[in-house]
């Protein structure tokens, strides 16, 4: 859509007739995400509060619909890329995010760590190197002072601010580790979210999606602290949570993104953004299936 045509349509947004507004908004929305920068420019230049309000509503609807379609495609295609699922959700709030920028940053972090790794290191020693780079050199940390900020859950904001929540930090850590060829995967622990370092060479009799034993656990929100199974059991007991074997093994990418969405829902509830909470509930419905469904009680919803 050319700017002249857009300006003509936007000028009609001040018409008090709701039917006219409905027709105009649908026509603008057909252009999708590509039109958002132009709409934002019009919002900045107009002094009409009604037009501004309606532009905000149209942008929100475009972002919601685009995110919904992208998540549906991600699930339908097998949800094989954790990064793609993370970026899908991030585009709900930041539609301009570029996948290659995030990938390039992850690659730079990987290279910094790779330079300090060697094959003679044990799994625990490798994790210590990762922790040194991510937390010591790059300065990432869990956001304990503003725990419920929505920004904690968007990967571009995590990279920019170096602060995040349990799920986003776990995703970031896992993505970097897997780029290094290390078997570190997300674990959906109730009231927390951690990682498991898998033993590639020892099979497990437990029927889970990894079929491998866990060497130890990592808490990215706590500067990569290493935990054993007994510590996880103690955490569950302290929180009066019945022990379930699924809490000790890697979860699917679909479950990971579901928990990221659940964390966002809590954050938006805290600041009273009910419309965003409602949108995120719809996203959860897309991700829920028989094998991987979100348990809202686990996240305190």
C-alpha positions in Angstrom: 0.0 0.0 0.0 1.4 3.4 -1.0 1.7 6.1 1.6 -0.8 8.3 -0.2 -3.4 5.5 -0.1 -2.7 4.8 3.5 -3.0 8.5 4.5 -6.4 8.6 2.8 -7.6 5.5 4.7 -6.2 6.8 8.0 -8.0 10.1 7.6 -11.3 8.1 7.6 -10.5 6.6 10.9 -11.8 9.7 12.7 -15.3 9.0 11.3 -17.6 8.3 14.3 -19.5 5.7 12.3 -18.4 2.3 13.6 -19.4 0.5 10.4 -17.1 2.8 8.4 -14.3 2.3 10.9 -14.8 -1.5 10.7 -14.4 -1.5 6.9 -11.4 0.8 6.9 -9.6 -1.1 9.7 -10.1 -4.4 7.9 -8.7 -3.0 4.7 -5.6 -1.7 6.6 -5.2 -5.0 8.4 -5.1 -6.9 5.2 -1.6 -5.4 4.6 -0.3 -7.2 7.7 3.0 -6.6 9.6 4.7 -4.7 6.8 2.3 -1.8 7.3 3.1 -1.3 11.0 6.1 1.1 10.6 3.9 3.4 8.4 1.1 3.3 10.9 3.4 4.1 13.7 4.7 7.1 11.7 1.1 8.3 11.2 0.4 7.9 14.9 3.5 10.1 15.8 2.5 12.9 13.4 -1.3 13.1 14.0 -2.7 15.1 16.9 -6.1 13.5 16.7 -6.5 11.2 19.8 -9.3 9.1 18.2 -7.1 8.3 15.2 -4.2 7.5 17.6 -6.4 5.2 19.6 -7.7 3.4 16.5 -4.2 3.0 15.0 -3.1 1.4 18.3 -6.0 -1.0 18.1 -5.3 -1.9 14.5 -1.6 -2.4 15.2 -2.5 -4.7 18.1 -4.8 -6.8 16.0 -2.2 -7.1 13.3 0.5 -8.2 15.8 -1.9 -10.7 17.4 -3.0 -12.2 14.1 0.5 -12.5 12.8 1.8 -14.1 16.0 -1.1 -16.5 16.0 -0.4 -17.6 12.4 3.3 -17.9 13.0 2.8 -20.1 16.1 0.3 -22.3 14.3 2.9 -22.8 11.5 5.7 -23.5 14.0 3.6 -26.2 15.7 2.3 -27.7 12.5 5.8 -28.0 11.1 6.9 -30.0 14.2 8.2 -27.2 16.6 11.7 -28.4 15.8 13.5 -25.1 16.3 13.4 -23.6 19.8 14.8 -20.3 18.5 12.1 -20.0 15.9 9.4 -20.5 18.5 11.0 -18.0 20.8 11.2 -15.4 18.0 7.6 -16.1 17.0 6.5 -15.0 20.5 8.9 -12.1 20.6 7.3 -10.7 17.4 4.1 -10.3 19.3 5.6 -7.3 21.1 8.5 -6.5 18.7 7.4 -7.2 15.2 10.6 -5.7 13.7 12.9 -8.3 15.3 15.2 -10.0 12.8 16.1 -13.6 13.2 19.6 -13.2 11.8 20.5 -10.6 14.4 19.6 -13.0 17.2 21.4 -15.8 15.5 24.5 -13.7 14.9 24.6 -12.8 18.6 24.2 -16.4 19.7 27.0 -17.3 17.3 29.3 -14.7 18.8 28.6 -16.0 22.3 29.3 -19.5 21.1 32.6 -18.5 19.7 33.7 -16.8 22.9 33.0 -20.0 24.8 34.4 -22.3 22.2 37.8 -20.6 22.4 38.1 -21.7 26.1 36.8 -25.3 25.6 38.7 -28.4 24.8 37.8 -32.1 24.6 39.7 -33.0 27.8 37.2 -31.0 29.9 34.5 -32.8 31.9 30.9 -31.9 31.5 31.0 -29.9 34.7 34.1 -28.1 33.6 32.5 -27.2 30.3 29.5 -25.7 32.2 31.9 -23.7 34.4 33.4 -22.2 31.2 29.9 -21.4 29.8 29.0 -19.7 33.1 32.2 -17.7 33.1 31.5 -16.3 29.7 27.7 -15.7 30.0 27.6 -14.4 33.5 31.2 -13.2 34.3 32.3 -11.8 30.9 29.0 -10.8 29.2 27.2 -9.9 32.5 23.9 -11.8 32.1 21.9 -12.3 35.2 18.4 -13.1 36.5 16.3 -10.0 37.0 15.6 -10.3 40.7 14.8 -6.5 41.2 12.1 -6.4 38.6 11.1 -10.1 38.4 7.7 -9.5 36.8 8.7 -7.2 34.0 7.4 -8.4 30.6 10.8 -7.5 29.1 12.3 -10.4 31.0 10.7 -12.8 28.6 11.6 -11.4 25.2 14.9 -12.7 23.8 15.8 -9.4 22.1 15.4 -7.6 25.4 17.3 -10.2 27.3 20.2 -9.7 24.9 20.0 -5.9 25.1 19.5 -5.6 28.9 21.4 -8.7 30.0 18.6 -9.5 32.4 15.9 -12.0 32.1 13.5 -14.5 33.7 14.0 -18.2 34.4 12.5 -19.4 31.1 14.2 -16.9 28.8 17.6 -17.4 30.4 17.2 -21.1 30.1 16.3 -20.8 26.5 19.3 -18.6 25.8 21.7 -20.8 27.7 20.4 -24.0 26.0 20.6 -22.4 22.5 24.2 -21.4 23.0 25.1 -24.8 24.5 23.5 -26.7 21.6 25.4 -24.6 19.1 28.5 -25.9 20.9 27.3 -29.4 20.5 26.6 -29.9 24.2 23.5 -31.9 25.3 21.9 -29.2 27.5 18.1 -29.1 27.3 15.2 -27.3 29.0 13.4 -28.8 32.0 9.9 -27.6 33.0 10.2 -27.6 36.7 7.1 -26.4 38.7 7.6 -22.8 40.0 11.0 -22.7 38.2 12.6 -23.5 34.9 16.0 -25.1 34.6 18.3 -27.2 32.3 19.5 -30.7 32.3 22.9 -31.9 31.0 22.3 -35.3 29.4 24.7 -38.2 29.5 24.9 -39.2 25.9 26.4 -42.6 26.7 24.2 -44.0 29.5 20.7 -45.0 28.6 17.9 -44.6 31.1 15.0 -47.0 31.8 12.7 -44.1 32.4 10.2 -43.6 29.5 10.8 -40.0 28.7 11.6 -38.0 25.6 15.4 -38.0 26.1 15.9 -41.8 26.8 19.2 -40.7 28.4 20.3 -40.2 31.9 20.8 -36.7 33.4 24.3 -36.0 34.7 23.2 -32.8 36.6 21.0 -29.8 36.4 21.8 -26.1 35.8 19.9 -23.1 37.1 20.5 -20.3 34.6 18.5 -17.8 36.7 21.0 -18.4 39.5 24.2 -17.7 37.5 24.3 -21.3 36.2 24.4 -23.0 39.6 24.7 -26.8 39.3 22.2 -29.0 41.0 21.7 -32.7 41.6 18.6 -34.7 41.6 18.3 -34.7 45.4 18.3 -30.9 45.4 15.4 -30.9 42.9 13.5 -33.4 45.0 14.1 -31.2 48.1 12.8 -28.2 46.2 9.6 -30.0 45.2 9.1 -31.3 48.8 9.7 -27.8 50.3 7.0 -26.4 47.9 4.6 -29.2 48.7 4.7 -30.4 45.1 4.1 -34.1 44.4 7.1 -35.6 42.7 6.6 -36.5 39.0 9.3 -38.1 36.9 8.6 -35.7 34.1 10.0 -32.9 36.3 13.5 -34.5 36.0 13.8 -34.8 32.2 13.9 -32.5 29.2 10.7 -31.1 27.9 9.6 -30.5 24.4 10.2 -27.2 22.6 6.4 -26.8 22.6 6.3 -27.0 26.4 9.2 -24.6 26.7 7.4 -21.9 24.6 4.2 -22.6 26.6 6.0 -21.9 29.8 7.5 -18.7 28.3 4.0 -17.6 27.4 2.7 -18.5 30.9 5.5 -16.3 32.4 4.5 -13.5 30.1 0.9 -13.9 31.2 1.8 -13.5 34.8 3.8 -10.4 34.0 1.0 -8.7 32.1 -1.5 -9.7 34.8 0.7 -7.9 37.3 0.6 -4.6 35.3 -3.0 -4.9 34.4 -2.7 -5.6 30.6 -5.7 -7.8 30.4 -5.9 -7.6 26.6 -2.4 -9.1 26.3 -3.3 -11.8 28.8 -6.3 -12.7 26.7 -4.1 -12.9 23.6 -1.5 -15.1 25.3 -4.3 -17.5 26.5 -5.1 -17.9 22.8 -1.5 -18.7 22.0 -1.4 -21.3 24.7 -4.4 -23.0 23.2 -2.5 -23.3 19.9 0.5 -24.9 21.7 -1.6 -27.3 23.8 -2.0 -30.9 22.6 -2.3 -34.3 24.1 1.4 -34.9 24.6 2.5 -31.4 25.6 -0.1 -29.2 27.4 0.6 -26.4 29.8 -0.4 -26.7 33.4 -1.2 -23.2 34.4 -1.1 -24.1 38.1 2.6 -24.9 37.8 3.2 -21.3 36.9 0.9 -19.9 39.6 -1.9 -18.8 37.3 
